């Protein structure tokens, strides 16, 4: 070992904090799901168990009420966009009719 290099401890105080201690569990899942996790983890350059832990934490953090709220907001935005598109198409059709019939535009009062 090189005397000029300081040796670092294998474990630090952070490793013993309750939030950093991991429990060993056994879980049953399909081999297809496990293979998918392994492939995705490899693509990301992380361990498949780490990826599972990340996804489980995301699911717990993303409460159903929040997901429903997000979906309702997204639905409102989609409805507005559809309505705006419908109105735009209607204006275009009216404009095309005027051109075809050569009807002058009404002046705004």
C-alpha positions in Angstrom: 0.0 0.0 0.0 1.2 3.5 -0.9 2.2 5.4 2.3 1.4 8.7 0.7 -2.2 7.8 0.2 -4.6 8.2 3.1 -6.7 5.1 3.6 -10.4 5.8 3.9 -12.6 3.7 6.2 -14.9 1.3 4.4 -17.9 2.4 6.5 -18.7 6.0 7.7 -21.1 7.3 10.3 -23.6 8.0 7.5 -23.8 4.3 6.8 -25.2 3.7 10.3 -28.0 6.3 10.1 -31.5 4.7 10.2 -32.4 6.1 6.8 -29.4 4.4 5.2 -29.7 1.0 6.7 -31.2 -1.5 4.3 -33.3 -4.6 5.2 -33.0 -7.9 3.3 -36.3 -9.1 1.8 -37.5 -11.8 -0.4 -40.0 -11.0 -3.2 -41.6 -13.1 -5.8 -42.0 -11.6 -9.3 -42.2 -12.8 -12.9 -38.9 -13.5 -14.6 -40.0 -11.1 -17.4 -40.4 -8.2 -14.9 -37.0 -9.0 -13.3 -35.4 -9.2 -16.8 -36.9 -5.8 -17.7 -35.6 -4.3 -14.5 -32.1 -5.7 -15.1 -32.1 -4.5 -18.7 -33.3 -1.0 -17.8 -30.8 -0.8 -14.9 -28.0 -1.8 -17.1 -29.0 0.8 -19.7 -28.9 3.4 -16.9 -25.7 2.1 -15.4 -27.1 1.3 -12.0 -28.0 -1.9 -10.1 -31.4 -3.4 -10.7 -32.3 -3.4 -7.0 -31.4 0.3 -6.8 -33.8 0.9 -9.7 -36.5 -1.0 -8.0 -35.9 1.0 -4.8 -36.1 4.3 -6.8 -39.4 3.3 -8.4 -40.9 2.1 -5.2 -40.0 5.4 -3.5 -41.5 7.4 -6.4 -44.7 5.4 -6.1 -44.9 6.1 -2.4 -44.1 9.8 -2.8 -46.6 10.2 -5.7 -49.9 9.9 -3.7 -53.0 9.0 -5.5 -54.6 12.3 -4.7 -51.7 14.1 -6.4 -51.9 11.9 -9.4 -55.7 12.5 -9.7 -55.1 16.3 -9.4 -52.4 16.1 -12.1 -54.7 14.1 -14.4 -57.6 16.6 -13.9 -55.4 19.5 -14.7 -54.0 17.7 -17.8 -57.6 17.0 -18.8 -58.6 20.7 -18.5 -55.5 21.7 -20.6 -56.4 19.1 -23.3 -60.0 20.3 -23.4 -58.8 23.9 -23.8 -56.4 22.9 -26.6 -59.2 21.0 -28.4 -61.6 23.8 -28.0 -59.0 26.3 -29.3 -58.3 24.1 -32.3 -62.0 23.7 -33.0 -62.5 27.5 -32.8 -59.5 28.0 -35.1 -60.9 25.5 -37.6 -64.3 27.2 -37.5 -62.7 30.6 -38.2 -60.8 29.1 -41.1 -63.9 27.5 -42.5 -65.8 30.8 -42.2 -62.9 32.7 -43.9 -62.8 30.1 -46.7 -66.6 30.5 -47.2 -66.2 34.2 -47.5 -63.5 33.9 -50.1 -65.5 31.3 -52.1 -68.6 33.5 -51.9 -66.7 36.8 -52.0 -68.7 38.0 -49.0 -67.1 41.1 -47.3 -65.9 40.8 -43.7 -68.2 42.4 -41.1 -66.6 45.4 -39.5 -66.2 45.3 -35.7 -68.4 47.8 -34.0 
